[in-house]
Amino acid sequence: MELKLYHYVHCPFCIRVRMALGYFKLPYESTVLPYDDEITPVKLTGAKMLPIMEIKGKAHNESLDIIEHLDQKNIWSISNYKKGQAYNELSHLLNRLGANVHNLAMPYWIYTPEFDENSRLYFQKKKEEKRGPFKNLVKKREQFTQDILKDLNELSGELKPFYHSETFGLNDILLASHLWGLYIVPEFQFPEKIHHYLQQVKNICHFDYHHDYWK
């Protein structure tokens, strides 16, 4: 299966796909798009939305749909999974976590190797239209951190040692991908159990956040 992934390094939905690729040990061609590149994704799928996966020359988007294509043995039954209560509950949790994670992490993401000056300014302008000036988000850093840590401390009780399970599964990819960007935030410290959990997921998925920059 010939695979080519167009993605952003910071994007949790892109990280989902990268983790799944690693879990299934599938080789792929990686293309990190500049955030200000509007032409490539629109040309491929008609919308500026990543991740995009080309599978045998055909472009697919939506992270779970891509993972369903990668899950060749259908071990996660993704079509049925998306209709279930467990997915709805996890999606609610991810939405709550994601709001604070993004508010805290976005001002720091733009200074990673993924961004140059043009894409940094483009990203900041787009995100500030929704969230307000990044400098104000940074001023609220302590508030966002406290809210995240409250949720993470509650989440610790749901790990058995994986999310609601003794075995690794798709839920863990969805959860870990939404938390991973917090490692970029200076001085942010995960609760010990959450950090250990994320490192387990990393090892199982052979995941390296900045792999494309250290080849």
C-alpha positions as CSV (number, residue, x, y, z in Angstrom):
1,M,0.0,0.0,0.0
2,E,1.6,3.3,-1.2
3,L,1.0,6.0,1.4
4,K,1.8,9.7,1.4
5,L,0.8,11.9,4.4
6,Y,0.3,15.6,4.3
7,H,0.2,17.0,7.8
8,Y,1.0,19.6,10.4
9,V,3.3,18.5,13.2
10,H,1.3,20.3,16.0
11,C,-2.1,19.1,14.8
12,P,-3.7,16.5,17.1
13,F,-5.8,15.0,14.2
14,C,-2.6,14.7,12.2
15,I,-0.9,13.1,15.2
16,R,-3.7,10.5,15.4
17,V,-2.8,9.3,11.9
18,R,0.9,9.3,12.6
19,M,0.4,7.2,15.7
20,A,-1.8,4.8,13.8
21,L,0.8,4.5,11.0
22,G,3.4,3.7,13.7
23,Y,1.2,1.2,15.4
24,F,0.5,-0.7,12.2
25,K,4.2,-0.3,11.2
26,L,3.2,1.1,7.9
27,P,5.9,3.0,5.9
28,Y,4.8,6.3,4.4
29,E,6.1,9.4,2.7
30,S,5.8,12.4,5.0
31,T,5.1,16.0,3.8
32,V,4.8,18.7,6.4
33,L,2.9,21.5,4.8
34,P,3.5,25.2,5.8
35,Y,0.4,26.4,7.6
36,D,0.0,29.2,5.0
37,D,-0.1,26.8,2.1
38,E,-3.7,27.0,1.0
39,I,-3.2,25.7,-2.5
40,T,-2.0,22.1,-1.9
41,P,-4.8,20.9,0.4
42,V,-7.5,22.6,-1.7
43,K,-6.1,21.0,-4.8
44,L,-6.0,17.6,-3.2
45,T,-9.4,17.6,-1.4
46,G,-11.2,20.9,-2.0
47,A,-10.6,22.2,1.5
48,K,-7.8,23.6,3.6
49,M,-7.9,20.8,6.1
50,L,-5.3,18.3,7.2
51,P,-4.4,15.5,7.6
52,I,-4.6,14.3,4.0
53,M,-3.5,10.8,3.1
54,E,-2.9,9.7,-0.4
55,I,-3.5,6.0,-0.6
56,K,-2.5,4.5,-4.0
57,G,-2.8,8.0,-5.5
58,K,-6.3,8.8,-4.1
59,A,-6.6,11.6,-1.5
60,H,-8.5,11.0,1.8
61,N,-9.1,13.3,4.7
62,E,-10.8,13.1,8.1
63,S,-8.5,11.4,10.6
64,L,-10.7,8.5,11.6
65,D,-11.6,7.7,8.0
66,I,-7.9,7.6,7.2
67,I,-7.2,5.3,10.2
68,E,-10.0,3.1,9.0
69,H,-8.2,2.6,5.7
70,L,-5.0,1.9,7.5
71,D,-6.7,-0.7,9.8
72,Q,-6.6,-3.4,7.1
73,K,-7.7,-6.1,9.5
74,N,-10.5,-4.0,10.9
75,I,-9.4,-4.6,14.5
76,W,-10.9,-1.4,15.7
77,S,-14.2,-1.6,13.7
78,I,-14.1,2.2,13.3
79,S,-17.5,2.6,11.5
80,N,-19.3,0.9,14.5
81,Y,-17.0,2.6,17.0
82,K,-18.0,6.1,15.8
83,K,-21.7,5.2,16.5
84,G,-21.1,4.1,20.1
85,Q,-21.5,5.7,23.4
86,A,-17.8,5.3,24.3
87,Y,-16.8,7.5,21.3
88,N,-19.3,10.1,22.2
89,E,-18.0,10.3,25.8
90,L,-14.4,10.5,24.7
91,S,-15.2,13.1,22.1
92,H,-16.8,15.2,24.8
93,L,-13.7,14.9,27.0
94,L,-11.4,15.8,24.1
95,N,-13.4,18.9,23.3
96,R,-13.1,20.1,26.8
97,L,-9.4,19.3,27.1
98,G,-8.7,20.6,23.6
99,A,-10.0,24.1,24.3
100,N,-7.6,24.6,27.2
101,V,-4.7,22.7,25.6
102,H,-4.9,24.9,22.5
103,N,-5.2,28.1,24.4
104,L,-2.2,27.2,26.5
105,A,0.0,25.7,23.7
106,M,-0.7,27.6,20.5
107,P,1.5,30.6,21.4
108,Y,4.4,28.2,21.9
109,W,3.7,25.9,18.9
110,I,4.5,28.7,16.5
111,Y,8.2,28.8,17.6
112,T,8.9,25.2,16.8
113,P,10.8,24.1,13.7
114,E,7.4,23.6,11.9
115,F,6.9,27.3,11.3
116,D,8.8,30.0,9.4
117,E,8.1,33.7,9.7
118,N,5.3,33.7,7.1
119,S,3.5,30.6,8.3
120,R,3.9,31.8,11.9
121,L,2.2,35.1,11.2
122,Y,-0.6,33.4,9.1
123,F,-1.3,30.9,11.9
124,Q,-1.3,33.5,14.6
125,K,-3.7,35.8,12.7
126,K,-6.1,32.9,11.9
127,K,-6.2,31.6,15.5
128,E,-6.4,35.1,17.1
129,E,-9.6,35.7,15.2
130,K,-11.2,33.0,17.3
131,R,-9.2,33.0,20.6
132,G,-8.0,36.6,20.9
133,P,-4.4,37.9,21.0
134,F,-1.8,35.3,21.9
135,K,-0.3,37.7,24.3
136,N,-3.5,37.6,26.3
137,L,-3.6,33.8,26.2
138,V,-0.1,33.8,27.6
139,K,-1.3,36.1,30.5
140,K,-3.9,33.5,31.3
141,R,-1.4,30.6,31.2
142,E,-1.8,29.8,34.9
143,Q,-5.6,29.6,34.6
144,F,-5.4,27.3,31.6
145,T,-2.8,25.1,33.3
146,Q,-4.9,24.7,36.4
147,D,-8.0,23.7,34.4
148,I,-6.0,21.2,32.4
149,L,-4.4,19.7,35.5
150,K,-7.8,19.3,37.1
151,D,-9.0,17.3,34.1
152,L,-5.8,15.3,33.9
153,N,-5.9,14.4,37.6
154,E,-9.4,13.1,37.0
155,L,-8.3,11.3,33.9
156,S,-5.6,9.5,35.9
157,G,-8.3,7.5,37.5
158,E,-9.6,6.3,34.1
159,L,-6.3,4.7,33.1
160,K,-6.3,0.9,33.8
161,P,-3.5,1.3,32.7
162,F,-4.9,2.4,29.3
163,Y,-8.1,4.4,28.8
164,H,-10.9,2.4,30.4
165,S,-9.0,-0.8,29.5
166,E,-6.2,-3.1,30.4
167,T,-5.1,-3.2,26.7
168,F,-4.1,-0.5,24.3
169,G,-6.7,0.6,21.7
170,L,-7.9,3.4,19.4
171,N,-9.1,5.4,22.4
172,D,-5.5,5.8,23.5
173,I,-4.4,7.2,20.2
174,L,-7.3,9.7,20.2
175,L,-6.5,10.8,23.8
176,A,-2.7,10.9,23.6
177,S,-2.7,12.9,20.3
178,H,-4.7,15.7,22.0
179,L,-2.3,15.9,24.9
180,W,1.0,15.6,23.1
181,G,1.3,19.2,22.2
182,L,1.5,20.2,25.8
183,Y,5.1,18.8,25.9
184,I,6.0,22.0,23.9
185,V,4.8,24.3,26.7
186,P,7.8,25.5,28.8
187,E,7.7,24.2,32.4
188,F,4.4,22.4,32.0
189,Q,4.5,19.2,33.9
190,F,2.1,16.3,33.4
191,P,0.9,14.4,36.4
192,E,3.2,11.4,36.8
193,K,0.6,8.8,35.8
194,I,-0.4,10.7,32.7
195,H,3.3,11.2,31.6
196,H,3.9,7.5,32.0
197,Y,0.8,6.7,30.0
198,L,1.8,9.0,27.2
199,Q,5.2,7.4,27.1
200,Q,3.6,4.0,26.8
201,V,1.5,5.1,23.9
202,K,4.6,6.7,22.3
203,N,6.5,3.4,22.5
204,I,3.6,1.3,21.3
205,C,3.1,3.6,18.3
206,H,6.8,4.2,17.6
207,F,6.0,7.9,17.7
208,D,8.5,10.7,17.4
209,Y,6.9,14.2,17.5
210,H,9.6,16.0,15.6
211,H,10.9,13.1,13.6
212,D,10.8,15.0,10.3
213,Y,13.3,17.5,11.5
214,W,15.9,15.1,12.8
215,K,16.2,12.6,9.9
